[in-house]
Amino acid sequence: MFNVTTKTMEWGDETLTLETGKVARQADGTVIATLGETSVMANVTFAKAPKPGQDFFPLTVHYQEKFSAAGRIPCLLYTSPSPRD
């Protein structure tokens, strides 16, 4: 059903795995790179035809760090001790 392509290589002491064709099917190109326990997904989308009069290449990078990946889990529920009589 999916045309999944996986390439594996040794990178120092770790194994680098590049995988495409499994997720983000609406993007024009997607690669999931895994090195040890760390994974990064890179997506590329582009227009089929260039915009007239555009003489530069706009590049946008969207970086989003998940709190759980860094060991920081935000806690929105904080209960203070109620005063006792």
DSSP file (Angstrom, degrees, kcal/mol; ACC not computed):
  #  RESIDUE AA STRUCTURE BP1 BP2  ACC     N-H-->O    O-->H-N    N-H-->O    O-->H-N    TCO  KAPPA ALPHA  PHI   PSI    X-CA   Y-CA   Z-CA
    1    1 A M              0   0    0      0, 0.0     2,-0.3     0, 0.0     0, 0.0   0.000 360.0 360.0 360.0 -51.7    0.0    0.0    0.0
    2    2 A F        -     0   0    0      2,-0.0     2,-1.2     1,-0.0    20,-0.1  -0.786 360.0-132.6-100.6 146.7    2.8    2.5    1.0
    3    3 A N        -     0   0    0     -2,-0.3     2,-0.4    18,-0.3    19,-0.1  -0.707  36.5-176.1 -94.7  81.9    6.1    2.7   -0.9
    4    4 A V        -     0   0    0     -2,-1.2     2,-0.5    17,-0.1    17,-0.2  -0.672   8.6-170.1 -87.1 129.3    8.3    2.7    2.2
    5    5 A T  E     -A   20   0A   0     15,-2.5    15,-2.3    -2,-0.4     2,-0.4  -0.984   4.2-176.2-120.4 127.7   12.0    3.1    1.7
    6    6 A T  E     -A   19   0A   0     -2,-0.5     2,-0.4    13,-0.2    13,-0.2  -0.988   5.3-175.1-127.3 130.1   14.4    2.6    4.6
    7    7 A K  E     -A   18   0A   0     11,-2.8    11,-3.0    -2,-0.4     2,-0.4  -0.983   6.2-168.1-123.1 136.4   18.2    3.1    4.5
    8    8 A T  E     +A   17   0A   0     -2,-0.4     2,-0.3     9,-0.2     9,-0.2  -0.973  11.9 163.6-126.9 138.2   20.5    2.2    7.5
    9    9 A M  E     -A   16   0A   0      7,-2.5     7,-3.2    -2,-0.4     2,-0.5  -0.977  39.5-104.4-147.8 159.5   24.1    3.2    8.1
   10   10 A E  E     -A   15   0A   0     -2,-0.3     2,-0.5     5,-0.2     5,-0.2  -0.748  29.5-174.4 -87.4 130.0   26.6    3.3   10.9
   11   11 A W  E >   -A   14   0A   0      3,-2.9     3,-1.8    -2,-0.5     2,-0.4  -0.876  63.2 -57.2-126.1  95.5   27.3    6.8   12.2
   12   12 A G  T 3  S-     0   0    0     -2,-0.5    -2,-0.0     1,-0.3     0, 0.0  -0.574 118.6 -21.5  68.4-123.6   30.1    6.5   14.8
   13   13 A D  T 3  S+     0   0    0     -2,-0.4    -1,-0.3    -3,-0.1     2,-0.2   0.486 129.0  74.1 -93.9  -4.8   28.9    4.1   17.5
   14   14 A E  E <  S-A   11   0A   0     -3,-1.8    -3,-2.9    21,-0.0     2,-0.5  -0.576  79.8-117.2-107.0 167.8   25.2    4.5   16.6
   15   15 A T  E     -A   10   0A   0     -5,-0.2    21,-1.1    -2,-0.2     2,-0.5  -0.932  22.6-152.7-106.8 124.4   23.0    3.4   13.8
   16   16 A L  E     -AB   9  35A   0     -7,-3.2    -7,-2.5    -2,-0.5     2,-0.5  -0.858  12.3-169.9 -98.0 125.6   21.4    6.1   11.6
   17   17 A T  E     -AB   8  34A   0     17,-2.6    17,-2.6    -2,-0.5     2,-0.5  -0.973   6.8-167.5-119.7 127.2   18.1    5.1   10.0
   18   18 A L  E     +AB   7  33A   0    -11,-3.0   -11,-2.8    -2,-0.5     2,-0.4  -0.963  13.0 179.5-112.5 126.7   16.4    7.2    7.3
   19   19 A E  E     +AB   6  32A   0     13,-2.0    13,-2.7    -2,-0.5     2,-0.3  -0.988   4.6 170.5-132.9 136.0   12.8    6.3    6.4
   20   20 A T  E     +A    5   0A   0    -15,-2.3   -15,-2.5    -2,-0.4    11,-0.1  -0.965  52.7  43.9-140.7 156.6   10.4    7.8    3.9
   21   21 A G  S    S+     0   0    0      9,-0.4   -18,-0.3     2,-0.3    -1,-0.1   0.448  89.6  85.4  93.9   1.6    7.0    7.0    2.5
   22   22 A K  S    S+     0   0    0      1,-0.2     2,-0.2     8,-0.1     3,-0.2   0.828  89.7  23.7-104.3 -40.3    5.3    6.0    5.7
   23   23 A V  S    S+     0   0    0      1,-0.2    -2,-0.3     7,-0.1    -1,-0.2  -0.761 105.5  34.7-124.0 169.1    4.0    9.2    7.3
   24   24 A A    >   +     0   0    0     -2,-0.2     3,-1.1     1,-0.1    -1,-0.2   0.940  59.9 173.4  53.4  57.5    3.0   12.7    6.2
   25   25 A R  T 3   +     0   0    0      1,-0.2    -1,-0.1    -3,-0.2    -2,-0.0   0.688  69.8  61.9 -70.6 -19.2    1.6   11.6    2.9
   26   26 A Q  T 3  S+     0   0    0      3,-0.0    -1,-0.2    19,-0.0     2,-0.1   0.655  87.5  88.2 -82.8 -14.2    0.3   15.1    2.0
   27   27 A A  S <  S-     0   0    0     -3,-1.1    18,-0.2     1,-0.1     3,-0.2  -0.462  83.4-126.8 -78.2 156.1    3.8   16.6    2.0
   28   28 A D  S    S+     0   0    0     16,-1.3     2,-0.3     1,-0.3    17,-0.2   0.771  93.6   6.4 -74.4 -25.4    5.9   16.5   -1.1
   29   29 A G  E     + C   0  44A   0     15,-1.6    15,-2.7    -5,-0.1     2,-0.4  -0.937  66.6 177.7-157.9 135.8    8.7   14.9    0.7
   30   30 A T  E     - C   0  43A   0     -2,-0.3    -9,-0.4    13,-0.2     2,-0.4  -0.998   1.5-179.2-142.4 135.4    9.2   13.5    4.2
   31   31 A V  E     - C   0  42A   0     11,-2.2    11,-2.8    -2,-0.4     2,-0.6  -1.000  13.8-156.1-133.9 135.2   12.1   11.8    6.0
   32   32 A I  E     -BC  19  41A   0    -13,-2.7   -13,-2.0    -2,-0.4     2,-0.5  -0.961  14.4-163.9-108.4 118.0   12.3   10.4    9.5
   33   33 A A  E     -BC  18  40A   0      7,-3.0     7,-2.6    -2,-0.6     2,-0.5  -0.897   5.3-171.5-104.4 127.6   15.9   10.3   10.7
   34   34 A T  E     +BC  17  39A   0    -17,-2.6   -17,-2.6    -2,-0.5     2,-0.5  -0.981  10.6 174.6-123.9 125.3   16.6    8.1   13.8
   35   35 A L  E >   -BC  16  38A   0      3,-2.8     3,-1.9    -2,-0.5     2,-0.5  -0.939  68.6 -48.5-129.7 107.4   19.9    8.0   15.6
   36   36 A G  T 3  S-     0   0    0    -21,-1.1   -19,-0.0    -2,-0.5   -22,-0.0  -0.561 124.0 -20.4  67.6-119.9   19.9    6.0   18.7
   37   37 A E  T 3  S+     0   0    0     -2,-0.5     2,-0.5    -3,-0.1    -1,-0.3   0.323 119.4  95.0-101.5   6.3   16.8    7.0   20.7
   38   38 A T  E <   -C   35   0A   0     -3,-1.9    -3,-2.8     2,-0.0     2,-0.4  -0.855  51.3-174.6-105.1 131.4   16.5   10.4   18.9
   39   39 A S  E     -C   34   0A   0     -2,-0.5     2,-0.4    -5,-0.2    -5,-0.2  -0.965   5.1-172.5-125.4 142.2   14.1   10.9   16.0
   40   40 A V  E     -C   33   0A   0     -7,-2.6    -7,-3.0    -2,-0.4     2,-0.5  -0.999   9.7-154.4-132.2 133.6   13.6   13.9   13.7
   41   41 A M  E     -C   32   0A   0     -2,-0.4     2,-0.5    -9,-0.2    -9,-0.2  -0.945   9.5-168.5-110.6 126.5   11.0   14.3   11.1
   42   42 A A  E     -C   31   0A   0    -11,-2.8   -11,-2.2    -2,-0.5     2,-0.3  -0.961   4.9-170.1-115.7 127.3   11.7   16.7    8.2
   43   43 A N  E     -C   30   0A   0     -2,-0.5     2,-0.4   -13,-0.2   -13,-0.2  -0.898   4.7-165.5-117.9 145.6    8.9   17.7    5.8
   44   44 A V  E     +C   29   0A   0    -15,-2.7   -15,-1.6    -2,-0.3   -16,-1.3  -0.998   8.7 174.6-131.4 130.3    9.1   19.6    2.5
   45   45 A T        +     0   0    0     -2,-0.4     2,-0.3   -18,-0.2   -18,-0.1  -0.975   8.1 173.7-129.1 148.6    6.2   21.2    0.6
   46   46 A F        -     0   0    0     -2,-0.3     2,-0.2     0, 0.0    -2,-0.0  -0.984  33.2-102.9-151.2 159.6    6.5   23.3   -2.5
   47   47 A A        -     0   0    0     -2,-0.3     4,-0.0     1,-0.1    -2,-0.0  -0.543  25.7-131.6 -81.7 149.9    4.4   25.0   -5.2
   48   48 A K  S    S+     0   0    0     -2,-0.2    -1,-0.1     1,-0.1     0, 0.0   0.775  92.3  30.8 -73.7 -26.1    4.1   23.4   -8.6
   49   49 A A  S    S-     0   0    0      0, 0.0    -1,-0.1     0, 0.0     2,-0.0  -0.983  89.7-109.3-133.0 144.4    4.9   26.6  -10.4
   50   50 A P        -     0   0    0      0, 0.0    -2,-0.0     0, 0.0     3,-0.0  -0.364  36.2-108.8 -70.0 151.9    7.0   29.6   -9.4
   51   51 A K    >   -     0   0    0      1,-0.1     3,-1.5    -2,-0.0     2,-0.1  -0.644  38.4-109.5 -78.7 134.3    5.3   32.9   -8.5
   52   52 A P  T 3  S+     0   0    0      0, 0.0     3,-0.1     0, 0.0    -1,-0.1  -0.421  99.1  15.1 -67.0 136.4    5.9   35.6  -11.1
   53   53 A G  T 3  S+     0   0    0      1,-0.2     2,-0.7    -2,-0.1    -2,-0.0   0.458  87.0 132.3  83.6   1.7    8.2   38.4  -10.0
   54   54 A Q    <   +     0   0    0     -3,-1.5    -1,-0.2     1,-0.1    -3,-0.0  -0.786  26.3 174.2 -91.1 115.2    9.6   36.5   -7.0
   55   55 A D        +     0   0    0     -2,-0.7     2,-0.3    -3,-0.1    -1,-0.1   0.138  56.4  58.8-109.3  19.5   13.4   36.9   -7.1
   56   56 A F  S    S-     0   0    0      2,-0.0    -2,-0.0     0, 0.0     0, 0.0  -0.933  76.6-120.5-141.1 166.1   14.2   35.2   -3.8
   57   57 A F        -     0   0    0     -2,-0.3     2,-0.4     2,-0.0    -2,-0.0  -0.892  26.3-148.5-110.8 102.8   13.8   31.9   -2.1
   58   58 A P        -     0   0    0      0, 0.0     2,-0.5     0, 0.0    -2,-0.0  -0.568  15.4-169.9 -75.4 127.9   11.8   32.2    1.1
   59   59 A L        -     0   0    0     -2,-0.4     2,-0.4     2,-0.0    -2,-0.0  -0.975   3.5-172.5-120.5 127.5   12.8   29.6    3.7
   60   60 A T        -     0   0    0     -2,-0.5     2,-0.5     2,-0.0     0, 0.0  -0.972   5.6-164.8-122.3 132.7   10.9   29.0    6.8
   61   61 A V        -     0   0    0     -2,-0.4     2,-0.6     2,-0.0    -2,-0.0  -0.974   1.9-165.2-117.3 126.5   11.9   26.8    9.7
   62   62 A H        -     0   0    0     -2,-0.5     2,-0.5     2,-0.0    -2,-0.0  -0.941   9.5-175.1-113.7 110.7    9.4   25.8   12.3
   63   63 A Y        +     0   0    0     -2,-0.6     2,-0.4     2,-0.0    -2,-0.0  -0.912   5.2 176.3-109.4 129.3   11.0   24.3   15.4
   64   64 A Q        -     0   0    0     -2,-0.5     2,-0.5     2,-0.0    -2,-0.0  -0.947  12.7-159.0-137.3 114.1    8.8   23.0   18.2
   65   65 A E        -     0   0    0     -2,-0.4     2,-0.4     3,-0.0     3,-0.0  -0.786  16.0-135.8 -93.5 130.8   10.3   21.3   21.3
   66   66 A K     >  -     0   0    0     -2,-0.5     4,-1.0     1,-0.1     3,-0.5  -0.689   8.1-138.7 -83.6 136.2    8.0   19.0   23.2
   67   67 A F  T >4>S+     0   0    0     -2,-0.4     5,-2.3     1,-0.2     3,-0.5   0.877 102.5  56.1 -62.7 -37.6    8.2   19.4   27.0
   68   68 A S  G >45S+     0   0    0      1,-0.2     3,-0.6     3,-0.2    -1,-0.2   0.811 101.3  58.0 -67.2 -27.7    8.1   15.7   27.6
   69   69 A A  G 345S+     0   0    0     -3,-0.5    -1,-0.2     1,-0.2    -2,-0.2   0.821 109.7  43.8 -70.6 -29.6   11.2   15.2   25.3
   70   70 A A  G <<5S-     0   0    0     -4,-1.0    -1,-0.2    -3,-0.5    -2,-0.2   0.411 119.6-108.2 -94.0   1.7   13.2   17.5   27.5
   71   71 A G  T < 5S+     0   0    0     -3,-0.6     2,-0.6    -4,-0.4    -3,-0.2   0.550  84.1 120.1  84.3   6.9   11.9   16.0   30.7
   72   72 A R      < -     0   0    0     -5,-2.3    -2,-0.2    -6,-0.2    -1,-0.2  -0.919  38.6-177.0-108.3 113.5    9.8   19.1   31.5
   73   73 A I        -     0   0    0     -2,-0.6     2,-0.1    -5,-0.1    -7,-0.0  -0.937  25.3-130.1-111.1 115.5    6.1   18.4   31.9
   74   74 A P        -     0   0    0      0, 0.0     2,-0.6     0, 0.0    -6,-0.0  -0.398  16.3-153.1 -67.3 137.6    4.1   21.5   32.5
   75   75 A C        +     0   0    0      1,-0.1    -2,-0.0    -2,-0.1     3,-0.0  -0.936  20.3 173.0-114.1 111.6    1.7   21.2   35.4
   76   76 A L        +     0   0    0     -2,-0.6     2,-0.9     1,-0.1    -1,-0.1   0.601  62.5  80.8 -91.5 -13.3   -1.4   23.4   35.1
   77   77 A L        +     0   0    0      2,-0.0     2,-0.5     0, 0.0    -1,-0.1  -0.819  54.9 162.1 -98.9 103.2   -3.1   21.9   38.2
   78   78 A Y        -     0   0    0     -2,-0.9     2,-0.6     2,-0.0    -2,-0.0  -0.981  16.1-169.2-122.9 122.0   -1.7   23.5   41.3
   79   79 A T        -     0   0    0     -2,-0.5    -2,-0.0     3,-0.0     3,-0.0  -0.944   9.4-151.1-113.2 125.1   -3.6   23.2   44.5
   80   80 A S        -     0   0    0     -2,-0.6     2,-0.1     1,-0.1    -2,-0.0  -0.661  34.5 -94.5 -90.0 149.7   -2.5   25.3   47.4
   81   81 A P        -     0   0    0      0, 0.0    -1,-0.1     0, 0.0     3,-0.0  -0.398  41.6-125.4 -63.5 134.9   -3.2   24.0   50.9
   82   82 A S        -     0   0    0     -2,-0.1     2,-0.1     1,-0.1    -3,-0.0  -0.582  27.8-104.2 -81.3 143.2   -6.4   25.4   52.2
   83   83 A P        -     0   0    0      0, 0.0     2,-0.4     0, 0.0    -1,-0.1  -0.439  35.0-144.9 -67.6 137.2   -6.2   27.2   55.6
   84   84 A R              0   0    0     -2,-0.1     0, 0.0     1,-0.1     0, 0.0  -0.816 360.0 360.0-104.6 143.6   -7.6   25.2   58.4
   85   85 A D              0   0    0     -2,-0.4    -1,-0.1     0, 0.0     0, 0.0   0.447 360.0 360.0 -87.3 360.0   -9.5   26.6   61.3
